[in-house]
């Protein structure tokens, strides 16, 4: 998908205190947000948990495309090499504390045989499990997820609560009962 907000004079691009906005996922007062965090950490497909639901591989692409399209995720990039990530973080205003808070988007490092769906779910789960989530209060609330490994940052994701609720709903609808 093309990124529509690539203007260096973007009026929505702001310097936000991402690190200062970090939250402890289960110590927040928003019950709905806690439930969503719990779902993606313990119940989402591919999560190593006895509570995780399962979804057919052929349904994953359909669920992923539905999510990206219906929730108007402006920009998505999957990279297989970690060295590619920083250039896309910069291009999509995900570098440092400067982010465009208008557009939902993500850049993720993907394993070679991993589906886009599995990659996104894995990075969301890891971000929540390791407490690398920030709540950005700017024209509504956006959530900033960051995943990392020994080599560095492997994903940066900006979504809102309604996006996560929708993703959970369509996963559940297609899960194997």
Buried (B, 14 or more C-beta within 10 A) or exposed (E): EEBEBEEEEBEBBBEBEBEEBBBEBEEEEEEEBBEBBBBBBBBBBBBEEEEBBEBEEEBBEBBBEBBBEEBEBBBBBBBEEEEBBBEBBEBBBBBEEEBBBBBBBBBBBBEEEBBBBBBBBBBBBBBBBEEBBBBBEEEEBBBBBBBBEEEEBBBBBBBBBBBBBBBBEBBBEBBEE
